[in-house]
Amino acid sequence: MSAIQNRYEFLYLFDCENGNPNGDPDAGNSPRIDPEDMHGLVSDVALKRRVRNYIQTAFGNVAPNAIFVEHATNLNKPIVAAHVATDGAPGGGGNRVQVNNARNWMCQQFFDVRSFGAVMSTGANAGQVRGPIQVSFSRSVDPILPMDASITRMAVAEKVSGATTVQAYENWENKQEEDKLRTMGRKALIPYGLYAAKGFVSAHLAAGTGFSDEDLIHLWQALANMWDHDRSASKGVMSCRGLYVFKHVGTDTDAAQRVRQAMLGCAPAHRLLDFSMPARPLDNAIIEIDHRDGLSSSPRSFADYRVAVHRDRLPNGVELIET
């Protein structure tokens, strides 16, 4: 299957209601924020993880849509498999031909290697792949309010010294005061936040990994549906609220030149992705996000926003696809 022939940028809107969209382990797992203006942040790897999880669920983790970066696995295992499959050097080292063959095999087998790239020189060497898809940190449209809610845990999980049987644990329980068999905990959350992520898809880098139009369709499907397969109490209610894809198609009357334009692009990414929002209105923005009329408090749902699309502001040679 041939690689994509067009450059793309996309603006991805998603929200979180009464949950923690992306905890910061260096801050007690509190929601990530920009301390200067209190806008919320969600890391690029958090979104990529959800895309991987969706693809793994949708396609059963089998080639050509297997996932390389899985939970709780050793990444060197599939790298060794690549060398075994291509008669390479599974024990390490390997010449340029062996490394290239192993790298090509990895691209053919794994969706996330074709899409996001990977460092595959951590054991048996399959080289490095620079992926055609890059995603920025997501940022909330409005400031968010991180909260820390106390909860009561009605049981404990204490490891009792010397207890190796059920009866030993029951004996320990019977000796405890009832109040000591429960404990307190905390949950970090935000009441509501609408986030925007900016993404980029390079046709030139896609040629190196074999990222195809079919893979691109799978990416859009993952972004649109991945939150429905990633529910947890800590995440609250997270949803896709808009995916706006800018496709570069070219303007030249010569077919060969138009293909070249489509790959290189017909407008700078910021011209397409910079959107207007309540605290920073832009006169020529293609996407405008504003508060609904009459809103007098902080937004508490997506219904408190209005999203407008101005197709008449698209540069020549660029198409807008809403999914």
C-alpha positions, 0 to 999 in steps of 0.5 A: 500500500502506497504512502500518503501524498498530501500534507495534513494539519489537524485541530482536535478538540476534546473535553473533560468533565469532573475528572483528571485528564492528565495527571502530573506525577511530579505534582501528586498526580494533580491535573497538569497546568500552566502555572502562569495563566492556569490553563490546563495541559495534556501531554502529547504522549497521553493522546498517543497512548489512547490512539494506540489503545484504540487501534489495539482494541479495534484490530486485535493487535495483529499485523499490520496494525499491531502496537509496538509500545504496549503496556508492561512489555519489553520493547526488545522482544519485537525488535528481536522478532524483526531480525529473526523474520529478516535473517538479521542479527537478533543477538545485536549489532548487525550491518546496515542492510540487516538494520534496514531490513529489520526497520522496514519489517517493524514499519510493516507490522506496527501501526504506531511505528509507521505513525509516530516513529520509534527508537529501536536500538535498545537491544538488537538494533532496528535503527530509528524511525521518525514518524510522520505524525506529530502532536503538540501538548493540548491546552485548555481554551479557558483556565481550569480549576484543579481540585483535590477531593477527599474520599473514604476507602472502606477497607485497607490493603495492609501487608501483615507481617508473617500472614501467609494464609486467609485465616491469618489475615482474618485473625489480624482483622478480628484484633483491629478496631473497626475504624482502623479498617478503613482509610482516607484517600484523595482524588484530583479532578477539574470540574470542566475543561475544553482542550485543543491539540494541534497535530501535523502529518508529513507526507515526506516522512510517511514515505519513509514508514509506509504510512498510508491513506488507510492508516490515516483513516484509522487515525481519524477513527481513533481520535474520534472514538478513543475516549469511549474505550478508555473510561475510568473513574479518575478520567471523569467523562472525556469526549471528542468535541471536534476534529478539523482536518486541513488537507493540502491539495495544491493549486497548479494546473500541472498535475506533477506540480500539484502533487509536489505542492500537496506534499510540501503544503500550500499554507503555513501550519499556524495559518490553519491551526491558530484559532480564535478564542475568548481571551485571544480573538483573531480576525482571520481565524478559520476556527473560532471558539467563543462562549455562548451568549449570556454566559456569566460564569466559568464554562461547565459543559461543551454547551457553554461554547460556540464553535464556528468554522469559516471555510471562506478564510481557507487559503488556496490549495487547502481543503477542510474536512470535519469529522 
